[in-house]
Amino acid sequence: IKAYPVLKGYRTTPPADIPAIIEILLNTSRLVMEHPEIQELDLNPIMVYTKGAKTVDARIILE
């Protein structure tokens, strides 16, 4: 990931909660695998904090 150096912390910005990002990615993968009717999925933006992360908006297109 190109942004990895920024996620590790940049100048005065503290490091992001990388395990929280991984959790969002795994849960998203699980959701798509359990619901094959999902054709498209857009998560934007995903806000990542020093403790935790959350998806602010999601758009899901079904068959």
PDB file of N, CA, C and O in Angstrom, chain B, residues numbered from 101:
ATOM      1  N   ILE B 101       0.860  -1.173   0.000  1.00  0.00           N
ATOM      2  CA  ILE B 101       0.000   0.000   0.000  1.00  0.00           C
ATOM      3  C   ILE B 101       0.902   1.230   0.000  1.00  0.00           C
ATOM      4  O   ILE B 101       1.771   1.374   0.860  1.00  0.00           O
ATOM      5  N   LYS B 102       0.689   2.105  -0.963  1.00  0.00           N
ATOM      6  CA  LYS B 102       1.507   3.312  -1.063  1.00  0.00           C
ATOM      7  C   LYS B 102       1.402   4.189   0.177  1.00  0.00           C
ATOM      8  O   LYS B 102       2.370   4.845   0.562  1.00  0.00           O
ATOM      9  N   ALA B 103       0.244   4.201   0.796  1.00  0.00           N
ATOM     10  CA  ALA B 103       0.011   5.081   1.945  1.00  0.00           C
ATOM     11  C   ALA B 103       0.545   4.516   3.256  1.00  0.00           C
ATOM     12  O   ALA B 103       0.411   5.153   4.301  1.00  0.00           O
ATOM     13  N   TYR B 104       1.148   3.334   3.215  1.00  0.00           N
ATOM     14  CA  TYR B 104       1.603   2.703   4.459  1.00  0.00           C
ATOM     15  C   TYR B 104       2.514   3.600   5.300  1.00  0.00           C
ATOM     16  O   TYR B 104       2.336   3.652   6.517  1.00  0.00           O
ATOM     17  N   PRO B 105       3.475   4.303   4.714  1.00  0.00           N
ATOM     18  CA  PRO B 105       4.308   5.184   5.548  1.00  0.00           C
ATOM     19  C   PRO B 105       3.488   6.241   6.297  1.00  0.00           C
ATOM     20  O   PRO B 105       3.821   6.600   7.426  1.00  0.00           O
ATOM     21  N   VAL B 106       2.436   6.729   5.677  1.00  0.00           N
ATOM     22  CA  VAL B 106       1.574   7.716   6.338  1.00  0.00           C
ATOM     23  C   VAL B 106       0.780   7.050   7.458  1.00  0.00           C
ATOM     24  O   VAL B 106       0.582   7.644   8.518  1.00  0.00           O
ATOM     25  N   LEU B 107       0.323   5.813   7.228  1.00  0.00           N
ATOM     26  CA  LEU B 107      -0.434   5.097   8.255  1.00  0.00           C
ATOM     27  C   LEU B 107       0.425   4.810   9.485  1.00  0.00           C
ATOM     28  O   LEU B 107      -0.092   4.731  10.600  1.00  0.00           O
ATOM     29  N   LYS B 108       1.721   4.656   9.289  1.00  0.00           N
ATOM     30  CA  LYS B 108       2.628   4.400  10.413  1.00  0.00           C
ATOM     31  C   LYS B 108       2.881   5.655  11.244  1.00  0.00           C
ATOM     32  O   LYS B 108       3.490   5.579  12.311  1.00  0.00           O
ATOM     33  N   GLY B 109       2.424   6.790  10.770  1.00  0.00           N
ATOM     34  CA  GLY B 109       2.643   8.058  11.455  1.00  0.00           C
ATOM     35  C   GLY B 109       3.529   8.939  10.601  1.00  0.00           C
ATOM     36  O   GLY B 109       4.525   8.482  10.041  1.00  0.00           O
ATOM     37  N   TYR B 110       3.164  10.194  10.507  1.00  0.00           N
ATOM     38  CA  TYR B 110       3.890  11.112   9.635  1.00  0.00           C
ATOM     39  C   TYR B 110       4.024  12.447  10.336  1.00  0.00           C
ATOM     40  O   TYR B 110       3.026  13.066  10.707  1.00  0.00           O
ATOM     41  N   ARG B 111       5.249  12.887  10.517  1.00  0.00           N
ATOM     42  CA  ARG B 111       5.558  14.137  11.212  1.00  0.00           C
ATOM     43  C   ARG B 111       4.849  14.176  12.555  1.00  0.00           C
ATOM     44  O   ARG B 111       5.195  13.414  13.458  1.00  0.00           O
ATOM     45  N   THR B 112       3.860  15.054  12.702  1.00  0.00           N
ATOM     46  CA  THR B 112       3.166  15.160  13.999  1.00  0.00           C
ATOM     47  C   THR B 112       1.905  14.306  14.064  1.00  0.00           C
ATOM     48  O   THR B 112       1.224  14.288  15.090  1.00  0.00           O
ATOM     49  N   THR B 113       1.587  13.600  12.982  1.00  0.00           N
ATOM     50  CA  THR B 113       0.392  12.755  12.954  1.00  0.00           C
ATOM     51  C   THR B 113       0.711  11.403  13.589  1.00  0.00           C
ATOM     52  O   THR B 113       1.674  10.746  13.193  1.00  0.00           O
ATOM     53  N   PRO B 114      -0.086  10.983  14.569  1.00  0.00           N
ATOM     54  CA  PRO B 114       0.169   9.684  15.211  1.00  0.00           C
ATOM     55  C   PRO B 114      -0.174   8.530  14.268  1.00  0.00           C
ATOM     56  O   PRO B 114      -0.897   8.725  13.291  1.00  0.00           O
ATOM     57  N   PRO B 115       0.337   7.339  14.550  1.00  0.00           N
ATOM     58  CA  PRO B 115       0.037   6.190  13.692  1.00  0.00           C
ATOM     59  C   PRO B 115      -1.442   5.820  13.718  1.00  0.00           C
ATOM     60  O   PRO B 115      -2.138   6.011  14.715  1.00  0.00           O
ATOM     61  N   ALA B 116      -1.894   5.288  12.592  1.00  0.00           N
ATOM     62  CA  ALA B 116      -3.278   4.837  12.462  1.00  0.00           C
ATOM     63  C   ALA B 116      -3.422   3.455  13.088  1.00  0.00           C
ATOM     64  O   ALA B 116      -2.446   2.725  13.261  1.00  0.00           O
ATOM     65  N   ASP B 117      -4.656   3.119  13.418  1.00  0.00           N
ATOM     66  CA  ASP B 117      -4.975   1.809  13.990  1.00  0.00           C
ATOM     67  C   ASP B 117      -5.067   0.793  12.847  1.00  0.00           C
ATOM     68  O   ASP B 117      -6.152   0.518  12.337  1.00  0.00           O
ATOM     69  N   ILE B 118      -3.934   0.250  12.460  1.00  0.00           N
ATOM     70  CA  ILE B 118      -3.874  -0.677  11.326  1.00  0.00           C
ATOM     71  C   ILE B 118      -4.708  -1.938  11.564  1.00  0.00           C
ATOM     72  O   ILE B 118      -5.362  -2.394  10.626  1.00  0.00           O
ATOM     73  N   PRO B 119      -4.724  -2.527  12.763  1.00  0.00           N
ATOM     74  CA  PRO B 119      -5.624  -3.671  12.977  1.00  0.00           C
ATOM     75  C   PRO B 119      -7.100  -3.328  12.725  1.00  0.00           C
ATOM     76  O   PRO B 119      -7.863  -4.191  12.290  1.00  0.00           O
ATOM     77  N   ALA B 120      -7.507  -2.096  12.989  1.00  0.00           N
ATOM     78  CA  ALA B 120      -8.892  -1.697  12.716  1.00  0.00           C
ATOM     79  C   ALA B 120      -9.155  -1.657  11.214  1.00  0.00           C
ATOM     80  O   ALA B 120     -10.247  -2.007  10.766  1.00  0.00           O
ATOM     81  N   ILE B 121      -8.163  -1.233  10.436  1.00  0.00           N
ATOM     82  CA  ILE B 121      -8.295  -1.241   8.977  1.00  0.00           C
ATOM     83  C   ILE B 121      -8.430  -2.680   8.484  1.00  0.00           C
ATOM     84  O   ILE B 121      -9.277  -2.979   7.642  1.00  0.00           O
ATOM     85  N   ILE B 122      -7.603  -3.550   9.007  1.00  0.00           N
ATOM     86  CA  ILE B 122      -7.658  -4.967   8.627  1.00  0.00           C
ATOM     87  C   ILE B 122      -9.024  -5.551   8.963  1.00  0.00           C
ATOM     88  O   ILE B 122      -9.579  -6.323   8.182  1.00  0.00           O
ATOM     89  N   GLU B 123      -9.563  -5.189  10.112  1.00  0.00           N
ATOM     90  CA  GLU B 123     -10.885  -5.689  10.513  1.00  0.00           C
ATOM     91  C   GLU B 123     -11.967  -5.236   9.536  1.00  0.00           C
ATOM     92  O   GLU B 123     -12.838  -6.026   9.172  1.00  0.00           O
ATOM     93  N   ILE B 124     -11.921  -3.985   9.113  1.00  0.00           N
ATOM     94  CA  ILE B 124     -12.896  -3.496   8.133  1.00  0.00           C
ATOM     95  C   ILE B 124     -12.765  -4.274   6.828  1.00  0.00           C
ATOM     96  O   ILE B 124     -13.769  -4.674   6.239  1.00  0.00           O
ATOM     97  N   LEU B 125     -11.540  -4.488   6.376  1.00  0.00           N
ATOM     98  CA  LEU B 125     -11.330  -5.221   5.124  1.00  0.00           C
ATOM     99  C   LEU B 125     -11.815  -6.665   5.221  1.00  0.00           C
ATOM    100  O   LEU B 125     -12.454  -7.170   4.298  1.00  0.00           O
ATOM    101  N   LEU B 126     -11.516  -7.326   6.328  1.00  0.00           N
ATOM    102  CA  LEU B 126     -11.966  -8.711   6.505  1.00  0.00           C
ATOM    103  C   LEU B 126     -13.489  -8.798   6.603  1.00  0.00           C
ATOM    104  O   LEU B 126     -14.099  -9.687   6.008  1.00  0.00           O
ATOM    105  N   ASN B 127     -14.103  -7.882   7.348  1.00  0.00           N
ATOM    106  CA  ASN B 127     -15.564  -7.884   7.469  1.00  0.00           C
ATOM    107  C   ASN B 127     -16.232  -7.588   6.131  1.00  0.00           C
ATOM    108  O   ASN B 127     -17.278  -8.157   5.817  1.00  0.00           O
ATOM    109  N   THR B 128     -15.633  -6.700   5.344  1.00  0.00           N
ATOM    110  CA  THR B 128     -16.171  -6.396   4.018  1.00  0.00           C
ATOM    111  C   THR B 128     -16.072  -7.620   3.113  1.00  0.00           C
ATOM    112  O   THR B 128     -17.015  -7.935   2.387  1.00  0.00           O
ATOM    113  N   SER B 129     -14.944  -8.302   3.155  1.00  0.00           N
ATOM    114  CA  SER B 129     -14.777  -9.530   2.366  1.00  0.00           C
ATOM    115  C   SER B 129     -15.789 -10.586   2.773  1.00  0.00           C
ATOM    116  O   SER B 129     -16.379 -11.252   1.923  1.00  0.00           O
ATOM    117  N   ARG B 130     -15.986 -10.736   4.069  1.00  0.00           N
ATOM    118  CA  ARG B 130     -16.946 -11.711   4.584  1.00  0.00           C
ATOM    119  C   ARG B 130     -18.361 -11.365   4.106  1.00  0.00           C
ATOM    120  O   ARG B 130     -19.114 -12.248   3.695  1.00  0.00           O
ATOM    121  N   LEU B 131     -18.715 -10.091   4.161  1.00  0.00           N
ATOM    122  CA  LEU B 131     -20.036  -9.646   3.721  1.00  0.00           C
ATOM    123  C   LEU B 131     -20.269 -10.008   2.257  1.00  0.00           C
ATOM    124  O   LEU B 131     -21.331 -10.519   1.903  1.00  0.00           O
ATOM    125  N   VAL B 132     -19.286  -9.745   1.414  1.00  0.00           N
ATOM    126  CA  VAL B 132     -19.423 -10.029  -0.016  1.00  0.00           C
ATOM    127  C   VAL B 132     -19.499 -11.532  -0.271  1.00  0.00           C
ATOM    128  O   VAL B 132     -20.256 -11.977  -1.134  1.00  0.00           O
ATOM    129  N   MET B 133     -18.731 -12.306   0.464  1.00  0.00           N
ATOM    130  CA  MET B 133     -18.773 -13.764   0.283  1.00  0.00           C
ATOM    131  C   MET B 133     -20.103 -14.356   0.733  1.00  0.00           C
ATOM    132  O   MET B 133     -20.594 -15.309   0.127  1.00  0.00           O
ATOM    133  N   GLU B 134     -20.688 -13.802   1.786  1.00  0.00           N
ATOM    134  CA  GLU B 134     -21.951 -14.323   2.313  1.00  0.00           C
ATOM    135  C   GLU B 134     -23.163 -13.823   1.535  1.00  0.00           C
ATOM    136  O   GLU B 134     -24.261 -14.358   1.687  1.00  0.00           O
ATOM    137  N   HIS B 135     -22.974 -12.806   0.707  1.00  0.00           N
ATOM    138  CA  HIS B 135     -24.080 -12.226  -0.058  1.00  0.00           C
ATOM    139  C   HIS B 135     -23.663 -12.085  -1.521  1.00  0.00           C
ATOM    140  O   HIS B 135     -23.255 -11.008  -1.954  1.00  0.00           O
ATOM    141  N   PRO B 136     -23.767 -13.172  -2.277  1.00  0.00           N
ATOM    142  CA  PRO B 136     -23.338 -13.130  -3.678  1.00  0.00           C
ATOM    143  C   PRO B 136     -24.171 -12.183  -4.545  1.00  0.00           C
ATOM    144  O   PRO B 136     -23.796 -11.891  -5.680  1.00  0.00           O
ATOM    145  N   GLU B 137     -25.283 -11.710  -4.022  1.00  0.00           N
ATOM    146  CA  GLU B 137     -26.103 -10.760  -4.777  1.00  0.00           C
ATOM    147  C   GLU B 137     -25.470  -9.368  -4.841  1.00  0.00           C
ATOM    148  O   GLU B 137     -25.945  -8.510  -5.584  1.00  0.00           O
ATOM    149  N   ILE B 138     -24.419  -9.138  -4.081  1.00  0.00           N
ATOM    150  CA  ILE B 138     -23.728  -7.849  -4.122  1.00  0.00           C
ATOM    151  C   ILE B 138     -22.905  -7.785  -5.402  1.00  0.00           C
ATOM    152  O   ILE B 138     -22.009  -8.599  -5.624  1.00  0.00           O
ATOM    153  N   GLN B 139     -23.229  -6.795  -6.244  1.00  0.00           N
ATOM    154  CA  GLN B 139     -22.491  -6.596  -7.493  1.00  0.00           C
ATOM    155  C   GLN B 139     -21.381  -5.574  -7.311  1.00  0.00           C
ATOM    156  O   GLN B 139     -20.276  -5.745  -7.826  1.00  0.00           O
ATOM    157  N   GLU B 140     -21.680  -4.516  -6.578  1.00  0.00           N
ATOM    158  CA  GLU B 140     -20.705  -3.454  -6.348  1.00  0.00           C
ATOM    159  C   GLU B 140     -20.769  -3.027  -4.899  1.00  0.00           C
ATOM    160  O   GLU B 140     -21.817  -3.091  -4.257  1.00  0.00           O
ATOM    161  N   LEU B 141     -19.630  -2.590  -4.398  1.00  0.00           N
ATOM    162  CA  LEU B 141     -19.551  -2.114  -3.021  1.00  0.00           C
ATOM    163  C   LEU B 141     -18.540  -0.977  -2.984  1.00  0.00           C
ATOM    164  O   LEU B 141     -17.387  -1.146  -3.379  1.00  0.00           O
ATOM    165  N   ASP B 142     -18.979   0.172  -2.511  1.00  0.00           N
ATOM    166  CA  ASP B 142     -18.106   1.336  -2.422  1.00  0.00           C
ATOM    167  C   ASP B 142     -18.136   1.849  -0.989  1.00  0.00           C
ATOM    168  O   ASP B 142     -19.188   2.254  -0.495  1.00  0.00           O
ATOM    169  N   LEU B 143     -17.001   1.833  -0.330  1.00  0.00           N
ATOM    170  CA  LEU B 143     -16.872   2.372   1.022  1.00  0.00           C
ATOM    171  C   LEU B 143     -16.022   3.631   0.916  1.00  0.00           C
ATOM    172  O   LEU B 143     -14.829   3.558   0.622  1.00  0.00           O
ATOM    173  N   ASN B 144     -16.633   4.776   1.154  1.00  0.00           N
ATOM    174  CA  ASN B 144     -15.895   6.014   0.973  1.00  0.00           C
ATOM    175  C   ASN B 144     -16.548   7.144   1.746  1.00  0.00           C
ATOM    176  O   ASN B 144     -17.703   7.482   1.485  1.00  0.00           O
ATOM    177  N   PRO B 145     -15.854   7.716   2.664  1.00  0.00           N
ATOM    178  CA  PRO B 145     -14.497   7.414   3.107  1.00  0.00           C
ATOM    179  C   PRO B 145     -14.490   6.429   4.275  1.00  0.00           C
ATOM    180  O   PRO B 145     -15.509   6.187   4.922  1.00  0.00           O
ATOM    181  N   ILE B 146     -13.338   5.886   4.513  1.00  0.00           N
ATOM    182  CA  ILE B 146     -13.087   5.122   5.736  1.00  0.00           C
ATOM    183  C   ILE B 146     -12.200   6.005   6.604  1.00  0.00           C
ATOM    184  O   ILE B 146     -11.084   6.349   6.216  1.00  0.00           O
ATOM    185  N   MET B 147     -12.693   6.360   7.755  1.00  0.00           N
ATOM    186  CA  MET B 147     -11.941   7.217   8.678  1.00  0.00           C
ATOM    187  C   MET B 147     -11.161   6.322   9.635  1.00  0.00           C
ATOM    188  O   MET B 147     -11.724   5.428  10.267  1.00  0.00           O
ATOM    189  N   VAL B 148      -9.875   6.571   9.732  1.00  0.00           N
ATOM    190  CA  VAL B 148      -9.006   5.762  10.582  1.00  0.00           C
ATOM    191  C   VAL B 148      -8.415   6.667  11.649  1.00  0.00           C
ATOM    192  O   VAL B 148      -7.891   7.743  11.360  1.00  0.00           O
ATOM    193  N   TYR B 149      -8.513   6.211  12.870  1.00  0.00           N
ATOM    194  CA  TYR B 149      -8.034   6.981  14.011  1.00  0.00           C
ATOM    195  C   TYR B 149      -6.889   6.232  14.689  1.00  0.00           C
ATOM    196  O   TYR B 149      -6.508   5.145  14.254  1.00  0.00           O
ATOM    197  N   THR B 150      -6.353   6.806  15.736  1.00  0.00           N
ATOM    198  CA  THR B 150      -5.303   6.109  16.484  1.00  0.00           C
ATOM    199  C   THR B 150      -5.877   4.893  17.192  1.00  0.00           C
ATOM    200  O   THR B 150      -5.168   3.917  17.434  1.00  0.00           O
ATOM    201  N   LYS B 151      -7.155   4.953  17.522  1.00  0.00           N
ATOM    202  CA  LYS B 151      -7.862   3.812  18.109  1.00  0.00           C
ATOM    203  C   LYS B 151      -9.189   3.672  17.389  1.00  0.00           C
ATOM    204  O   LYS B 151     -10.152   4.381  17.680  1.00  0.00           O
ATOM    205  N   GLY B 152      -9.224   2.745  16.445  1.00  0.00           N
ATOM    206  CA  GLY B 152     -10.467   2.469  15.740  1.00  0.00           C
ATOM    207  C   GLY B 152     -10.511   3.042  14.334  1.00  0.00           C
ATOM    208  O   GLY B 152      -9.658   3.828  13.923  1.00  0.00           O
ATOM    209  N   ALA B 153     -11.539   2.616  13.614  1.00  0.00           N
ATOM    210  CA  ALA B 153     -11.795   3.077  12.253  1.00  0.00           C
ATOM    211  C   ALA B 153     -13.272   2.871  11.979  1.00  0.00           C
ATOM    212  O   ALA B 153     -13.910   2.005  12.577  1.00  0.00           O
ATOM    213  N   LYS B 154     -13.816   3.676  11.066  1.00  0.00           N
ATOM    214  CA  LYS B 154     -15.222   3.496  10.717  1.00  0.00           C
ATOM    215  C   LYS B 154     -15.450   3.897   9.273  1.00  0.00           C
ATOM    216  O   LYS B 154     -14.774   4.770   8.729  1.00  0.00           O
ATOM    217  N   THR B 155     -16.416   3.236   8.675  1.00  0.00           N
ATOM    218  CA  THR B 155     -16.845   3.581   7.331  1.00  0.00           C
ATOM    219  C   THR B 155     -17.914   4.644   7.464  1.00  0.00           C
ATOM    220  O   THR B 155     -18.921   4.439   8.143  1.00  0.00           O
ATOM    221  N   VAL B 156     -17.701   5.774   6.822  1.00  0.00           N
ATOM    222  CA  VAL B 156     -18.636   6.890   6.936  1.00  0.00           C
ATOM    223  C   VAL B 156     -19.811   6.714   5.983  1.00  0.00           C
ATOM    224  O   VAL B 156     -20.950   7.024   6.333  1.00  0.00           O
ATOM    225  N   ASP B 157     -19.540   6.220   4.788  1.00  0.00           N
ATOM    226  CA  ASP B 157     -20.595   6.067   3.792  1.00  0.00           C
ATOM    227  C   ASP B 157     -20.337   4.793   2.993  1.00  0.00           C
ATOM    228  O   ASP B 157     -19.192   4.453   2.698  1.00  0.00           O
ATOM    229  N   ALA B 158     -21.401   4.106   2.655  1.00  0.00           N
ATOM    230  CA  ALA B 158     -21.281   2.891   1.850  1.00  0.00           C
ATOM    231  C   ALA B 158     -22.371   2.886   0.787  1.00  0.00           C
ATOM    232  O   ALA B 158     -23.510   3.282   1.036  1.00  0.00           O
ATOM    233  N   ARG B 159     -21.995   2.429  -0.400  1.00  0.00           N
ATOM    234  CA  ARG B 159     -22.962   2.270  -1.484  1.00  0.00           C
ATOM    235  C   ARG B 159     -22.857   0.826  -1.945  1.00  0.00           C
ATOM    236  O   ARG B 159     -21.784   0.358  -2.326  1.00  0.00           O
ATOM    237  N   ILE B 160     -23.989   0.123  -1.905  1.00  0.00           N
ATOM    238  CA  ILE B 160     -24.022  -1.286  -2.291  1.00  0.00           C
ATOM    239  C   ILE B 160     -25.033  -1.444  -3.417  1.00  0.00           C
ATOM    240  O   ILE B 160     -26.177  -1.005  -3.304  1.00  0.00           O
ATOM    241  N   ILE B 161     -24.604  -2.070  -4.492  1.00  0.00           N
ATOM    242  CA  ILE B 161     -25.495  -2.353  -5.616  1.00  0.00           C
ATOM    243  C   ILE B 161     -25.701  -3.861  -5.673  1.00  0.00           C
ATOM    244  O   ILE B 161     -24.748  -4.638  -5.724  1.00  0.00           O
ATOM    245  N   LEU B 162     -26.982  -4.255  -5.662  1.00  0.00           N
ATOM    246  CA  LEU B 162     -27.355  -5.672  -5.688  1.00  0.00           C
ATOM    247  C   LEU B 162     -27.786  -6.072  -7.088  1.00  0.00           C
ATOM    248  O   LEU B 162     -28.160  -5.227  -7.902  1.00  0.00           O
ATOM    249  N   GLU B 163     -27.729  -7.378  -7.360  1.00  0.00           N
ATOM    250  CA  GLU B 163     -28.222  -7.910  -8.639  1.00  0.00           C
ATOM    251  C   GLU B 163     -29.695  -7.693  -8.751  1.00  0.00           C
ATOM    252  O   GLU B 163     -30.300  -8.070  -9.754  1.00  0.00           O
TER     253      GLU B 163
END
